[in-house]
Amino acid sequence: MSSPRSVEPLYLQPKPSRQLAGFFVLLHVTAAAALPYLGLPAWGLTFLGLLLAWSLYRNLRLYVLLGSPRSILRLVWEVSGNWRIWDGLGQEHTARLAPDCFVRHRIIVLSLHLLDGGGRRTIVLLQDSLDNDILRRLYLRLRREHLNQHDNRDD
């Protein structure tokens, strides 16, 4: 079985996802609908409502609209296994894939450790985030990488 290092780089340019936007809105509206049942005073409900509104705004801007300085606008999975990413400020970073990524057919959550000491970045990719062929190739490479990591641990 070949590893991602034996194939050409994979170029990703995510676009805003309506599916992810719908998920975030549903999640936050559901949480807001539960607030009256907490039995808190009005100021507490108002505070929690404002926190939910801020959370929705922040998540939509960061992960859906890709309008935050921390948003990932482009990615390249290089032959070396490293990732190059460009953030909302146009800065390029080199990163490594973290082991806590989530990879399924309909959703991929990439967790990347920045090698320049800039912490972590996360990107959520759904079916409407990338071209179907690119998403399929990414899924297959990530699954292959995951299997290779497990094979190496067994040695």
N, C-alpha and C positions, 0 to 999 in steps of 0.2 A: 504494500500500500504506500503510495507516495504521500509526502507531506506538503503543506502549503509552500515550502521552500523550493519545491521542484517545479512550480508553475509560475506563470507571469503574475505581476502585481494586479491586485483587484482594486479598481477605482470606484468609490461610492460618493454620490452627491445626493443626500436625502432631500426630499421635498416635504412640505407640511402635510401631515396626516389627518384627514377628517375623522378616521376611525379613532385615533388617539385623542383627538379633541373631544369626541363624543364620550369616550371613556372617562376622561377627566371631568367633564361637565356632569355626567351621571354620578360619578363618585362624590363630587362635592355637593351636588343638590341632595343626594341621599343623606349625606352627613348633616346638611342644613335642616332637612326635614325632621331629623331625629332630635334636634336641639330643644324644642319645646318640652320634650318628654324627660329632660334632665332635671327639671325642677329647680333651676337656677334663677336668681333674681334677674331682672331686666338688664342690668348693666353687664352681668355675666354672659347672658345670651347675646347681647350686642357685641361684646368683646370676641366671643367665639365665632359669631357670624362674620366679623371683620377678619379674623384669622383665616377662616375658610375662603373668604373672597380673595384675600392676599395670596393664599396657597394656589387657588385656581389661576389667578393672574400670573403668578410666577411660573407655574408648571406649563401653562399654555405658551407663555413667552419663551421659555427655555427649551421645551421639548417639541412643541407643535409649530409655533410661528418661526422658530429659529432666530429670534430677535434679541437674544441676550448675549452679552459678551462671553458667557460660558457655553453658549450653544455650539454644537459641532456642525459646521457647514459642509465640510468635505473630509473624506478619509481615503487613505491609500494603504492597503495591506501589502507591504513590500515582500519581495522574495526572501529577505533575511528573517522574516517573521515579525519584524517591527511594524508599527503603524505610524503613519504621518497624518496628523489631523490639523485642520485649520478651524480656529474658533471665530466667534462673532466679532472679534476685533481685527480679524485678518492675520493673526499670529499663527505661525506654524509651530507645532510641537511634535516630538517623537514620543511614542508610547508603546507599552507592552500590554497585551491582552491579559486581564486579570482572570483568575480561575473561577470567579463567581458570576460569570456571564450566564444568561438564560437563553437557550436556543431551542425553539420549537418551530414547526412549519409556518405558523401564522404570526409569530412574534419573536423577535430577537432583541435582547437587551445586551449591548456591549458595554462592559466596564473596562476602562483603560487607565493604567497607571502612567502618568506623564514622567518621562525619564529626566526632564530638566528640573525636577523638584516642584512642579506645579500642582501636585496632588493627583486627583482623579477626575475623569470625565466619564459621563454615562450618556448613551444614546439609545433611544427606543425606536426600533424599526418594525413597522407593520407592512402589510401587503400593499398599501397605497403610499408608502414612503419611498420605495425604490422601484425601478423597472423590474418586472417579474423575473427576467433572466438573471439580472445582477443579484436579486434577493435569493434566488435558487442557488446560484454559484456560491454566495456567501454562506448560506445554510450548509451546503455540502462540505465546504472547506472547514467551517467551524466544527461540524460533526466529526470530520476526519481528524482534525487537530485534537479534539476531545478524546477520541479513541486512541490516538498516538500517545497522549499524556498518560492515559490509563495503562497502556501497554508498557510504557517506560517505568511506571511505578511498580509494576509486577516484577521487573528485572532485579 
